């Protein structure tokens, strides 16, 4: 599931907004993604598997987990 969400997040960040464009993006960058993630058997998660994971995803939990590292805290000055 983590790899599916990572690939989905990368595809969305790259500007893909639908399942078909995500599938096209996966095909286009397959070798680069395999080199980056080093999956078992050098095989990426399938497009259909990503779709199944997304259909079962709790989007509130996903968005809060994704935004957590992006939250900034105010800087307090020392006296």
C-alpha positions as CSV (number, residue, x, y, z in Angstrom):
1,X,0.0,0.0,0.0
2,X,2.8,2.4,0.8
3,X,4.4,2.0,-2.6
4,X,1.0,2.6,-4.3
5,X,0.5,5.8,-2.4
6,X,4.1,6.9,-3.1
7,X,3.5,6.3,-6.9
8,X,0.1,8.1,-6.7
9,X,1.6,11.1,-4.9
10,X,4.5,11.3,-7.4
11,X,2.1,11.1,-10.4
12,X,-0.2,13.7,-9.0
13,X,2.7,16.0,-8.2
14,X,3.8,15.6,-11.8
15,X,0.5,17.0,-12.9
16,X,-1.5,13.8,-13.7
17,X,-5.1,14.2,-12.6
18,X,-6.8,11.0,-13.7
19,X,-6.4,7.2,-13.7
20,X,-5.5,7.0,-17.4
21,X,-2.9,9.8,-17.1
22,X,-1.4,8.1,-14.0
23,X,-1.2,4.8,-16.0
24,X,0.5,6.6,-18.9
25,X,2.9,8.3,-16.5
26,X,3.8,5.0,-14.9
27,X,4.6,3.5,-18.3
28,X,6.7,6.5,-19.4
29,X,8.8,6.5,-16.2
30,X,8.8,2.8,-15.4
31,X,12.6,2.3,-15.6
32,X,13.3,5.4,-13.5
33,X,10.7,4.4,-10.9
34,X,12.1,0.8,-10.7
35,X,15.6,2.2,-10.2
36,X,14.3,4.6,-7.5
37,X,12.1,2.1,-5.5
38,X,14.0,-1.1,-6.2
39,X,10.8,-3.2,-6.0
40,X,10.9,-7.0,-5.6
41,X,11.4,-8.8,-8.9
42,X,12.1,-5.3,-10.5
43,X,8.4,-5.0,-11.1
44,X,6.3,-1.9,-10.3
45,X,2.9,-2.0,-8.7
46,X,0.3,-2.3,-11.4
47,X,-2.0,0.5,-12.4
48,X,-5.0,-1.5,-11.4
49,X,-3.6,-2.2,-8.0
50,X,-3.1,1.6,-7.5
51,X,-6.7,2.1,-8.5
52,X,-7.9,-0.5,-6.0
53,X,-5.9,1.1,-3.2
54,X,-7.2,4.6,-4.0
55,X,-10.8,3.4,-4.0
56,X,-10.4,2.1,-0.4
57,X,-8.3,5.0,0.8
58,X,-9.3,7.2,3.7
59,X,-8.5,10.6,2.1
60,X,-8.7,12.6,5.3
61,X,-6.0,10.4,6.9
62,X,-3.9,10.4,3.7
63,X,-4.1,14.2,3.3
64,X,-3.2,14.8,7.0
65,X,-0.2,12.4,6.8
66,X,0.9,14.1,3.6
67,X,0.6,17.6,5.0
68,X,2.2,16.8,8.4
69,X,5.9,17.4,7.2
70,X,4.8,20.6,5.4
71,X,3.4,22.3,8.5
72,X,5.6,25.1,9.7
73,X,5.8,26.3,13.2
74,X,6.4,30.0,14.2
75,X,9.9,30.9,15.2
76,X,10.2,32.2,18.7
77,X,13.0,34.7,19.4
78,X,15.2,34.1,22.4
79,X,15.7,37.0,24.7
